[in-house]
Amino acid sequence: MLARPSTRRNFLRSGVQVVAGMGAFVSALKPLADFDVDTLGGVEGFLQKHYKEMSADDMKASLARIESDVKRRFDVDVVARDIKPVDGVEFVYALNLSRCVGCRKCVHACVQENNQSRSPEIQYIRVLEMPKGTLDIEKGNHHYDRPTVPDEDHFYMPIQCHQCDDPPCTKVCPVEATWTEPDGITVVDYDWCIGCRYCEAACPYWARRFNFAEPTIPKEELIAKKDAAEAKGEQLEVNYLSNRPRPVGVVEKCTFCLHRTREGKMPACLEVCPVGARKFGNILDSTSEVAQILKTKRVFVLKEELGTNPRFFYYFDERYPQDSSQKSFEGMPGMPEITRTHGASKGEPK
Amino acid sequence: MREYTRFLQRCFRLSFVGTKLYKFWMLFLSVVALIGLNAWAKQAVGGLATTGMTDQVSWGLYIANFTFLVGMAAAAVMLVIPVYVYKNKDLHDLVIFGELLAVAAVTMCLMFIMADMGRPDRGLHLFMRFNWPISVLTWDVIVLNGYLALNLHICGYLIWCAYNERKPGKAFYIPFVFLAIFWAFSIHTVTAFLYSGLGGRPFWNSAVLAPRFLASAFAAGPAFLVLTLLVINRFTKYDVPRAALQTLRGIITVALTINMFLLGCEVFTEFYTDSTHAASAHYLFEGLGGKHALVPWIWTAIALNTFALVVLYSPFKRRVVFYAPACGAMIVGIWIEKGMGLIVPGFIPTPLGEVFEYVPTLNETLVCFGIWAAGLLLFTILVRVTIPVLSGELTKNKLYSTDSFS
């Protein structure tokens, strides 16, 4: 169609150009040769439904796939489960800042329990070393490194997911891959997350983590865990919404160890705490320890002004516990109320 | 239908025809695009760990470029409004170039989003559980794709009519043009809301963000069009009316002035109040906790924009030797302001007060260059094909000769 004559020479020349172009295109894509489709979950993973849409059979198939995936990646036999929330339970965490010594045992117990990636290492809990005299977390030191803790001039403030009642993170997810469960725990469907990281940007507590690379966990650690479980007559379990090894490219977060807590155990971070700074339980049960703490201690939440309504409370031990024997003081009146009379003529107070 | 495939075929063939300079430009863009594709393939294998992004700074160059390009796309209306609302005839024939830029810019936006996603293979999940209207990101998906469709329709229809030597039927495109005007404002407003709606990020949580986005977009977008038109004027037979360049200059001057004013408003509010919320602004403008990677960037941006503004208000504005560099400076300045000056510092310090810097990796940078090259390649082809069709040199009955286009 164009004016150039269609000679044999031109034909050959454009042929060579096309071949060269295709060749360049293919060689640009060469790194994909190392691509392991299994890391993306294969065809079954691709076709899997959203967590809330899966039937019992779908879930069974998915759990079986998780088991074989763990076997393939870490050569360990595990039992995958999907533990559901319990009716009449809403979990709440309370942390005693007077007790915490900043040893970071909780940080590492959490990584162990929840099978986070070790390289790059993902930690759900950040402990801040705070100078006394402030509660402004921007003044905290994230990277304190002391042979012994605590330091006299500081107090320590561990921060993890606050399991907000009004979470900014679930709101922003474009595909509903993250939501709050009936027991108050915000979870992520690792098989649904598209990895846009909008939730990470939205979280005011920096509680979310992203798997920038395929997570790695040393096989020996998983084998040791399995042996420990078998010594107790149990199997090594992983849970769909919490501690199963994660795929690459998805977001994850603290789940209050829901695979433990939904079966009546305490979270790993609490169990390991050497000073008993961490308290956990069901706020709907008025006899629970956390219910008592919320009733009797002067608790506070971080960044209350953002309206996120966290389920994670901090408190200091009170020097003067408020009990019935406490002396009462005479109260003084407040500001007298001013009555305004709109429309009344000036200078004639009623 | 058969005629249509023939049309596409001819356009495709035509995109390979041109001067030596044109071929060199196309080859250069193709090579850069392929290098970018290669870098992206490496990222697909290694995960986003191949980028400089971290849990602290979880969005980087990709989202920064995305944000800038949404603005470029929105700016197409700055040509459309004078023509269809104020009946300015000078710009009439140029509207289509603005819309072609919109098509190319939105395409680049979508590529940047694809590059940024941890799991692009799960893109279909958007169709299966779409968190609309709660998630602002779903609004962005709708408005961006809608905008792409609108502009494709408008340009495609006008070009198709010219090719068939037919007068375009007003009912088939005028309503879409007016819809596109509102739509253009929506794409950049929604993109600003992505950031300004986050209470946990005080640096972004500002009502002035959306107006700022629009003002900077309406400066940078037309500035890019001015450069495009100057190139078209210089290298093709197509004669760009001088009045068009003047109208655009007026738009750019006003938009850039408003943009600088709004930036000043932000700076005043942050620094005069000087609450802990100003930590990101401190980091950006003067460094924080001994870290100041972004300080040279933002001051460069301010210097470039000030230079552009001075030129635009001086008598030199009428001379291309000053006007063109001013446009170039402003494009770069606004690119920095929106990327290194807005997206990145929003993450520093983190919500827990950690000052953790972001340094893009080479691989990530190559992906960005690749996407830009692919976008410019698309834009060049679109413009290359459109010019002879619009000027009536290539129609269904006219064979187009290579040497009529030099």
Chai-1 contact restraints between the chains, C-beta under 6 A:
chainA,res_idxA,chainB,res_idxB,connection_type,confidence,min_distance_angstrom,max_distance_angstrom,comment,restraint_id
A,M1,B,R10,contact,1.0,0.0,6.0,A-B,restraint_1
A,L2,B,T402,contact,1.0,0.0,6.0,A-B,restraint_2
A,A3,B,S401,contact,1.0,0.0,6.0,A-B,restraint_3
A,A3,B,T402,contact,1.0,0.0,6.0,A-B,restraint_4
A,A24,B,L34,contact,1.0,0.0,6.0,A-B,restraint_5
A,A28,B,L34,contact,1.0,0.0,6.0,A-B,restraint_6
A,A28,B,L37,contact,1.0,0.0,6.0,A-B,restraint_7
A,A28,B,N38,contact,1.0,0.0,6.0,A-B,restraint_8
A,L29,B,A41,contact,1.0,0.0,6.0,A-B,restraint_9
A,P31,B,A41,contact,1.0,0.0,6.0,A-B,restraint_10
A,P31,B,K42,contact,1.0,0.0,6.0,A-B,restraint_11
A,P31,B,V45,contact,1.0,0.0,6.0,A-B,restraint_12
A,L32,B,A41,contact,1.0,0.0,6.0,A-B,restraint_13
A,D34,B,V45,contact,1.0,0.0,6.0,A-B,restraint_14
A,F35,B,V45,contact,1.0,0.0,6.0,A-B,restraint_15
A,L40,B,D121,contact,1.0,0.0,6.0,A-B,restraint_16
A,H50,B,R129,contact,1.0,0.0,6.0,A-B,restraint_17
A,R126,B,L352,contact,1.0,0.0,6.0,A-B,restraint_18
A,I137,B,L352,contact,1.0,0.0,6.0,A-B,restraint_19
A,I137,B,G353,contact,1.0,0.0,6.0,A-B,restraint_20
A,E138,B,T276,contact,1.0,0.0,6.0,A-B,restraint_21
A,E138,B,G353,contact,1.0,0.0,6.0,A-B,restraint_22
A,G140,B,G353,contact,1.0,0.0,6.0,A-B,restraint_23
A,H142,B,E354,contact,1.0,0.0,6.0,A-B,restraint_24
A,K171,B,I134,contact,1.0,0.0,6.0,A-B,restraint_25
A,V172,B,S135,contact,1.0,0.0,6.0,A-B,restraint_26
A,C173,B,N131,contact,1.0,0.0,6.0,A-B,restraint_27
A,C173,B,S135,contact,1.0,0.0,6.0,A-B,restraint_28
A,P174,B,N131,contact,1.0,0.0,6.0,A-B,restraint_29
A,P174,B,S135,contact,1.0,0.0,6.0,A-B,restraint_30
A,P174,B,L137,contact,1.0,0.0,6.0,A-B,restraint_31
A,P174,B,T138,contact,1.0,0.0,6.0,A-B,restraint_32
A,V175,B,H125,contact,1.0,0.0,6.0,A-B,restraint_33
A,V175,B,L126,contact,1.0,0.0,6.0,A-B,restraint_34
A,V175,B,R129,contact,1.0,0.0,6.0,A-B,restraint_35
A,E176,B,R129,contact,1.0,0.0,6.0,A-B,restraint_36
A,E176,B,N131,contact,1.0,0.0,6.0,A-B,restraint_37
A,W192,B,H125,contact,1.0,0.0,6.0,A-B,restraint_38
A,I194,B,M117,contact,1.0,0.0,6.0,A-B,restraint_39
A,I194,B,R119,contact,1.0,0.0,6.0,A-B,restraint_40
A,I194,B,R122,contact,1.0,0.0,6.0,A-B,restraint_41
A,I194,B,H125,contact,1.0,0.0,6.0,A-B,restraint_42
A,G195,B,M117,contact,1.0,0.0,6.0,A-B,restraint_43
A,G195,B,G118,contact,1.0,0.0,6.0,A-B,restraint_44
A,G195,B,R119,contact,1.0,0.0,6.0,A-B,restraint_45
A,C196,B,M117,contact,1.0,0.0,6.0,A-B,restraint_46
A,R197,B,S58,contact,1.0,0.0,6.0,A-B,restraint_47
A,Y198,B,L137,contact,1.0,0.0,6.0,A-B,restraint_48
A,E200,B,S58,contact,1.0,0.0,6.0,A-B,restraint_49
A,A202,B,L198,contact,1.0,0.0,6.0,A-B,restraint_50
A,P204,B,G200,contact,1.0,0.0,6.0,A-B,restraint_51
A,P204,B,P351,contact,1.0,0.0,6.0,A-B,restraint_52
A,W206,B,T350,contact,1.0,0.0,6.0,A-B,restraint_53
A,W206,B,P351,contact,1.0,0.0,6.0,A-B,restraint_54
A,W206,B,L352,contact,1.0,0.0,6.0,A-B,restraint_55
A,R209,B,D55,contact,1.0,0.0,6.0,A-B,restraint_56
A,F210,B,D55,contact,1.0,0.0,6.0,A-B,restraint_57
A,F212,B,G47,contact,1.0,0.0,6.0,A-B,restraint_58
A,F212,B,L48,contact,1.0,0.0,6.0,A-B,restraint_59
A,F212,B,A49,contact,1.0,0.0,6.0,A-B,restraint_60
A,A213,B,G47,contact,1.0,0.0,6.0,A-B,restraint_61
A,A213,B,A49,contact,1.0,0.0,6.0,A-B,restraint_62
A,V248,B,G47,contact,1.0,0.0,6.0,A-B,restraint_63
A,G249,B,G47,contact,1.0,0.0,6.0,A-B,restraint_64
A,G249,B,G118,contact,1.0,0.0,6.0,A-B,restraint_65
A,G249,B,R119,contact,1.0,0.0,6.0,A-B,restraint_66
A,L306,B,G199,contact,1.0,0.0,6.0,A-B,restraint_67
